[in-house]
Amino acid sequence: MKLWGGRFAKETSQLMDDFHSSISFDSRLAVQDITGSIAHARMLGQQGIIAKEDSEKIIAGLKTILEDAIMGNIEFSPHDEDIHMNVEVLLTNKIGAVGKKLHTGRSRNDQVCTDFKLYMRHRATEIRALEVSLMETVLDLAKKYFGKMMPGYTHLQQAQPIYFSHYLMSMFFAVSRDVKRLDNFLELHSELPLGSGAMAGSAFPYHRALVAKELGFNGVSPNSIDAVSHRDMMLEFEADLAIIANTMSRYAEDFVNWSTSEFGYLTLHDAFSSGSSMMPQKKNPDSMELIRGKSGRMLGNFSALYTLVKGAPLSYSRDLQEDKEPVFDSVHNVKVILRVMKEALESARFNFDKMHAKMLPALLATDLADLLVESGVPFRDAHHVVGSLVGEAARQGLEFTDLSDEAWASAGVPNVSQMKKTLTFEYSVSRRNIEGGTGPKSVKQQFVKADAILKKFKK
């Protein structure tokens, strides 16, 4: 007999049993469900809602079930629909009829919200730690390779000379914002739903603050309808994970390009590459391609959840059972993405000789325009002068630095010999010590800021 079956004279069809059973996926909430039930049972005893000895017996039984769940020694039953009913049945089978008192003062509505909140908070903390670990790796590499130069790109076209460390630090600061988003998420969603009941609150003297404290929440939800209805926490978490995946995807795209023979900037370790079933020479950057591919999956999960809740009436509808699988999927994949990116970077070989060999003199065009401005030429005129030189060089199949001194002079460049002598890649980066720039002093300042950020994140 189903635990809710008193109202019904007939059994539900097997088709319906299969349709609404969620134990196949919400068993992942077992630890959170049992932990929440222990706190709930303790409060019931302390408040005199049930006898203290019954409370203690329930807690002891739940603790043994928790141990079994952690060890993976429980076979959950689809007949009991979901993790909540499975745990209650296991408890009753273990300690007898007193186990039926566990559900006093709560509903599956506030119970599942509590379980899911605990799950997301626990997973957010784990993902945050993976991000901080990736940041440490990126900073270590940036410091290790400080002084190495590469072409910087816009529109996938060479734009200006930069330090390789400057590129890596862009990843560091992007990931730092991902961490801050998770921190904001953890701070914002720290209210306990339990005690809200089905939607109107518990009729018993439910001491919600006691349960909140034991489960690590900062407070209790102020409105029972809000507590069991809304899934903005889930949407925010899913959005945060999608942004993390998107961040990794953009760098993965660069690393895929860099690993081609046309670029040759990066050689991934064999452990993070794969071969072709047909072409024996191939070494494919599958680790990066899969990161890129799975970011789309994260967006799909967010879209599915947004669509799920946008038309769901208040307070609770069974539609909301479908809110968990996309989150479980995103959690799993984001964890793998972060680990793969970290280990792939740690084991990769960066080919700085090829980076430097690919640096075209056209990277210095902006620097020539800046020099002209410093000599008194208005910037828009300077831009036109340099643009005309670059265009003429392209027509001749040359680099603009290879045009004759006379061509430069006729275009309007003064002190041509000195200008040409000044224009070097080293000169270009040395001029960009503005805060946030690619200059050597600026990059070292970024290291200092990064160290401070990591220290704060690891407190």
N, C-alpha and C positions, 0 to 999 in steps of 0.2 A: 504494500500500500504506500502511495506517495505521501510525503509528510504534509502536503497541503490538500489531501484527497477527501477530507471530510465533507466538503460541499458537493461532491460529485457522486452520482449513482452509477455511472458507467466508467470503465477504464478508457483512457485516451488511446487512440490508435497507435500502432507501432510506428507508422509513418510520422505521426506527430511527435512521438517520443524521440525519434531520430532527428526530427527537424529542430526541436527546441533544446535538445541536449547541448550543453556547452563544455562538458567536462573534458572533451578532447583537446581543448586549448586553454580553458581557464584553470586547469590543474597547475599551470605555472604560478598561480596565485596561492598555492597551498601554504607556503611559509607565512605569507602575509595574512592569510585567512586564519590560520591557527594562532599566530601571534596576536592578532586582533581579538580573537575569541578568548584567549587567556586573560587579556586585560579586561575584557567585558565581564568574564566570569568572576574575576577578582573584585571588580566594582559591585557586582550583584551581591556578593557576600558581605562586603564592607558596608553596603547600604541597607542590609537586611531585607533585600528584595527576595533573595532565597537564603536558606540556612547556610551558615558559615561552613559547616562540615560538607554540605553539598557542593559549595563553591570550591572548596579545597580538593574534593574528589574529582570534580570536573577538570580543574587545573592540572592535577596529576595525570589524568587520562590524556589531556591535550598535549602535555609535554612528551609523553611517550609517542603519540602520533606525530608530533613535530620531529622527533628524532628519526622516526621511520621515513618521514617525508624527505628530510635532508639527505638521508642515506639512499633514497630512491627505492625503498622497500614496500611501497604501497601500490596496489593495483586498484585504481579508481573504477567505479561502476557507472556505465552510461545510464543505467536505470535510475540512478539518483540525480540525474540531470546536470548538476553543477558542483563546483568545489565546495560550496557552503553546505549543501545537503549531504555530500559525500563525507565531509568531516563530521557532521552531526550523526550520521548513521554509524560511522566508524567508532565514534565516541560512545554511543549508546550500546553498541555491540560489546565494547570493551568494559564499560562500568555499569551497565544496566540502565534501568528506567530513569535514574537521576540525570542521565545525559540529555533527556528530553527537556530539562529545565534551562539548558544553555541559551536557547533562543528567546528567553524572556526579555521583553523590553526593547527588542530590535526587530528590524525587517531585513529581508534580503536586499532591499533598496539601499538602506544606509550602510549595510554590511559590505556590499560590493563596492560602493563608493569609497569606503574606508580601505578595503583591500587594494583597490586599483590606485588610490592615492599613495598608499605605502609603497606599492610596486614602483610607481613612477619616481617617487622620491629616492628610493634605493637605487634604481637604475641610473637616475640623473647623477647621483653621487659617484657611481662607478664610471660613467662616461666622462664626467668632469675629470676624474683622475687620469683617464687615458689621454685626454686632451692636454693636461698639464705635462704628462710624460712626453707627448709629441713635441710640445713647446721646448722642453729641455733638450731634446735631440736636435731640433732646428737651430736653437741658439748655439749649441756646441759646434755644429757644423759651420755656422756663420763665423764663429770666432776662429775655428780651425783654418778656414779658407780666406780669412780677411786679407785684402790686397789683390785678390784675383779678379780680373775684369772680364766682362762679357758684353755683348750687344744687348741693349734693352729694346723692347719691342712695343709698338702700338700697331693695331690692325695686322698683326703678324708680319710687319715690315720693320726692318731695323730703324731705330729712332735715335737713341743717344747712348753713349757709353755709360755703364753702371758697374758698380762692384757686385760680384756674385753674392756677397754677404748681404747687400742691400736687397736683392731679390728674395733671399731666404727670410730676411726679417719681415718682409711683407706677409709671409705665411705666419710668422710668429704673432704679429699683432692682429691678424685676422682671426686666428684661433683664440687669442686672448678675449676677443669680443664674444666668441662662442661660449667660452667659460663664464663670462659675465652674464650672458643670457641665462645660462643654467643656474647661476647664483640668484638672479632675479626670480627665476621660476621657483626655486626652493624657498625663497623668502615669501613670495606672494601666496603660494599654495601650501599653507602650513596650518590650516584649520581642520579639525576633526569633524567628519560628517556623522559619526556614530552617535546615536541618541536622537536622530531626526526621525527615526521610524520609517514608515512607508512614505509619509509626506507631511504629517502633522505634528511630529514629535512624539516621544515616548510618554505614556501615561504614568509610568513609575518614577520614583525619585532618583532619576538617573544622574549620577554625578559625572558629568561629561568631562570636567576638568581633570579628574583622576585618570580617566582613560587616555585623555589627550597627553598628559604628562608621561605616562608609561610608554606610549607609542611614539613619543618624540615630536608631537605636534606642539606648536606654540600657543594654540588656543582652540576654540570650538567655533563651528560655523554659526552665524547669527540668525539664520533663517532656514527652517527645515525644508521648505519647498525648493529654495535655491540649492541646498546641499545635495538633494537627491536628483535634481533635474538637470543641472547644467554640466557640461563637459568642456568648459573652456580650458581647464587644466590640461586635459588630454590634447586639445587642439594646440595649445601653446607648446606642450612638450613635443608633439609631432612636428610642429613648425620649427622648433629649435633643432630637432634632429635632421630635418630636411635642409636647414641652413648649413649645419655642420657638413652634411654630405655634399652639398653644393659647393662649399668652400674647397673641400678635398677634390671634387671633380674638376674644378678649374685648374688646380695645380697638376692633377693627373693628366689633363689634356696637354699641358706644356711638356710634361715629362714623356708622354707618348711621342710628341714631335721631336723632342730633344734626343730620343733614342734612335731615331731614323738615321740612315747613312747620310741623308742630305744635311742633317744638323751634326750628329755625332757628338753632342755635348755630354751625353749621359749613357753609361752602360749599367743596366740593372744586373744585379746578381742573378745567377742561374736559378736560385731558390725562388725568385719572384718573376720568373719568365716562363715561357713554355715554347714548345716547338710545333712544327706543322706535321700533320699525318702524311702529307704528300711530299713537301719540299724539305729535304734534309738540312739545308743551310739556314733555315729560319730560326730566329730567336725573337719571340714576340713579347711585347710588354703587357702581358695579360693582366698583371696585378693592377696596373694603372687603368687599363681599359675597363676592368670590372668595377673599379671605384667610380669611374665615369658613368658606367651603365647603371649602377645601383642608385646613383643620386636621383635618377628619374623615377625609380621605384619609391624613393622616399616622398617625392612630390605626389605620386599616385596615392600613397597611403594617407597623406594629409588631405588630398582632395576627396577621397572616399569618406573620411571622417567628417569633413566639413559638410558634405552632402547628407550624411547620415543625420546630423543633429539640426540642420537648418530648418526642417519642418516638423521636428518632433514636438508634440504638445507637452505642456507641463502637467503633472510633474514627471512621472516615470512612465515610459512605454517600453515594451519588450524589444523594440528596435535597438535600444541602447546596449543590448547584449553584444551587438556587432562592433562595439567600440574597441575591443581588446586585441583582436588578431592583427590589425594593422600596426598597433603600437608594439606588440611583441615582435613583429617582423622588422620594424624599423630599429628597435633596440638591438636586436641580434646583428643586423647588417651594419649599423653605425659602429658598433664595437669592433667588428671585423675590419671595417674600412680604416679606422684609426690605428689599429694594430699593424695592418699591412703597410700603411703609409709610413709609419715610424720605422719599421724594420726594413722596408725597401730603401728608405733614405740612408739609414745607418750602413747598409751593406753595398750601396751603389758606388760606382766610380764616376767621378765628374772629370771630364776630359778638357782641362783648361787650355791646353795647347790648341785644341780645335776651336774652342770658343774664341780665343784670341786671333787665330788665323782667319776666322769668319768675320771679324770686325771690319766693316767697310769704312773708308774715309768719309763717306757721306754722313756717318754718325756725327761728324764735326761741323756740319753745316750750321746748326744753331749757334755753335760757339763762334763761328766767323761772323754771323749776324750780330751777336753780342759785342764782339770786338769792334765792329763798325759803329755800333751805338756808342760805345765808349770813346770813339774817335770823333763823335759829334753828329753822326748820321742818324736821322729819325728812324725808329725801328721799322716802320712800314716800308720806308725806302731801302733799309738794310735788308729786309726780308726779300724784297724784289731783286736786289743786286745778287744775293746769294742764290735765289731761285733761278735767275737767268744763267748763272755759272753752272749750276747743277744740270739744267736743261740742255745747255750747250755741250757739256761733257757727255750726257747720255746720247746725244745725237752723234757724237764722235766715237762712242764706245769706250769712253775713258771715265776715270774718277775726276771729280771737279778739282781735286788737289793736283792732278796731272796736267791741267791746262797751263799754258805758258804764262809767265809773269805779265806779258803784254795783254793777254786776254783778261787777266784779273784787273789790271790797271784800267783797261778800256771799259770794263764793266762798272768801274767806280770804286775799286778797292785801293786805299792809300797804303804806302809802306808795305808793298806786296811781299818783299823778301822777309821782313820781320814777321808779318802776319803768318806766312807759311811755316816759318820756323817755330812760331808759338803754338800752332795748332797740332796738338798731340792728344791721344786718349788720356794720358796722365793729367795733362793740363785741364782737360774737360771736367774730369771728376773732381779735381782739386778745387775747382771754382764753386762746387755745390755743397758747401758746408753749412748751408742754411738748415735750421732744424727740420728734420724729416728728409733731408736730401741725401744724395748718394756720395757726398764727399767723405773723406776718411775720418775727419773729426765728427761729422754727423753720424756716421755708422757706429763709431765708438760710443757716441752718446746714446744711440739706440740700444747698444749692449747694456749700458748702465741702466736704462729704463727697463729693459727686459729682465735683468737680474732682480730689480725691485718688484716688478710684477710677479715674478715667480715666487719670490719670498712671501709676498702677500697672499698669493693663491695657496701656498703650502702651509699657512698658519692653521 
